[in-house]
Amino acid sequence: MISPTDPALDALLRTSSTLLAAADDLASTLYPPQETSSIRTQLHSFVQAAEAVQIGVRDLLSQPRVLLTKLEDLSLTENASEIKEREDPMKWFDTCFDQVYEISKTLMLTLGQENGCA
């Protein structure tokens, strides 16, 4: 069990607050008048904050993996490898962040093309 003073939880609290602020700052650059350089700067900060949250959540989720593995071994109908293949929460988690990164990359490329500097 994770204690309320777990360092991984404390770090996640800090990084999630940073992500929230970065998302707010990015959104505010999208209001007119829009400045491409400001959008790029805030987008970069947002991606860095998202990466920090992803690392923090991965660290947090990796802690109880031993327990999850033991529970998977208790299945009466499937073996542990079949369950792990079918329901890997880390794969879903990484896919969500991959989508954020892909959209951010596309936006950054679009911003570069607007200035003629793709």
C-alpha positions as CSV (number, residue, x, y, z in Angstrom):
1,M,0.0,0.0,0.0
2,I,1.2,3.5,-0.8
3,S,1.5,5.8,2.2
4,P,0.1,9.3,2.2
5,T,3.7,10.7,2.4
6,D,5.0,8.7,-0.5
7,P,7.6,10.7,-2.5
8,A,6.2,9.6,-5.8
9,L,2.8,11.0,-4.8
10,D,4.3,14.3,-3.6
11,A,6.2,14.6,-6.9
12,L,3.1,13.8,-8.9
13,L,1.2,16.6,-7.0
14,R,3.9,19.1,-8.0
15,T,4.1,18.0,-11.6
16,S,0.4,17.9,-12.1
17,S,0.1,21.4,-10.8
18,T,2.8,22.4,-13.3
19,L,0.9,20.7,-16.1
20,L,-2.3,22.5,-15.2
21,A,-0.5,25.9,-15.2
22,A,1.2,25.1,-18.5
23,A,-2.1,24.1,-20.1
24,D,-3.7,27.4,-18.9
25,D,-0.7,29.4,-20.2
26,L,-0.9,27.6,-23.6
27,A,-4.6,28.2,-23.9
28,S,-4.1,31.9,-23.1
29,T,-1.7,32.3,-26.0
30,L,-4.4,31.1,-28.4
31,Y,-6.6,34.2,-27.8
32,P,-6.0,37.2,-30.2
33,P,-3.7,38.7,-30.8
34,Q,-1.8,35.5,-31.3
35,E,2.0,35.5,-31.4
36,T,3.5,32.4,-32.9
37,S,6.6,32.6,-30.8
38,S,4.6,32.7,-27.6
39,I,2.5,29.8,-28.7
40,R,5.7,27.8,-29.4
41,T,7.2,28.7,-26.1
42,Q,4.1,27.7,-24.1
43,L,3.6,24.5,-26.2
44,H,7.1,23.5,-25.4
45,S,6.5,24.1,-21.6
46,F,3.3,22.1,-21.8
47,V,5.0,19.1,-23.4
48,Q,7.8,19.2,-20.8
49,A,5.1,19.3,-18.0
50,A,3.2,16.4,-19.7
51,E,6.4,14.4,-19.8
52,A,7.1,15.0,-16.1
53,V,3.5,13.9,-15.3
54,Q,3.9,10.8,-17.4
55,I,7.2,9.8,-15.7
56,G,5.6,10.5,-12.3
57,V,2.5,8.4,-13.0
58,R,4.7,5.6,-14.4
59,D,6.8,5.6,-11.2
60,L,3.7,5.5,-9.1
61,L,2.1,2.7,-11.1
62,S,5.3,0.7,-11.1
63,Q,5.2,0.4,-7.3
64,P,2.2,-1.9,-6.9
65,R,3.1,-4.0,-10.0
66,V,4.3,-6.9,-7.8
67,L,0.9,-7.1,-6.3
68,L,-0.8,-6.9,-9.7
69,T,1.4,-9.7,-11.0
70,K,0.4,-11.9,-8.0
71,L,-3.3,-11.2,-8.6
72,E,-3.0,-12.1,-12.3
73,D,-1.5,-15.4,-11.3
74,L,-4.7,-16.2,-9.3
75,S,-6.9,-16.3,-12.4
76,L,-8.8,-19.6,-12.8
77,T,-9.6,-19.3,-16.5
78,E,-6.6,-17.7,-18.1
79,N,-2.9,-17.7,-17.5
80,A,-1.1,-14.5,-16.3
81,S,0.5,-13.8,-19.7
82,E,-2.9,-13.8,-21.5
83,I,-4.3,-11.4,-19.0
84,K,-1.3,-9.1,-19.1
85,E,-1.4,-9.0,-22.9
86,R,-5.1,-8.2,-23.0
87,E,-5.3,-5.7,-20.2
88,D,-2.0,-3.8,-19.9
89,P,-2.9,-0.5,-18.2
90,M,0.5,0.9,-19.0
91,K,-0.1,0.5,-22.7
92,W,-3.3,2.5,-22.5
93,F,-1.6,5.1,-20.4
94,D,1.3,5.5,-22.8
95,T,-1.1,5.7,-25.8
96,C,-2.8,8.6,-24.2
97,F,0.4,10.5,-23.7
98,D,1.6,9.5,-27.2
99,Q,-1.5,11.2,-28.6
100,V,-0.7,14.4,-26.7
101,Y,2.8,14.4,-28.0
102,E,1.7,13.7,-31.6
103,I,-0.8,16.6,-31.5
104,S,1.8,18.9,-30.0
105,K,4.3,18.0,-32.7
106,T,1.7,18.6,-35.4
107,L,0.9,22.0,-33.9
108,M,4.6,22.9,-33.7
109,L,5.1,21.9,-37.3
110,T,2.1,24.0,-38.3
111,L,3.4,27.0,-36.4
112,G,6.8,26.7,-38.2
113,Q,5.2,26.5,-41.6
114,E,3.2,29.7,-41.0
115,N,6.4,31.6,-40.6
116,G,8.0,29.9,-43.6
117,C,10.4,28.0,-41.4
118,A,9.3,24.4,-41.6
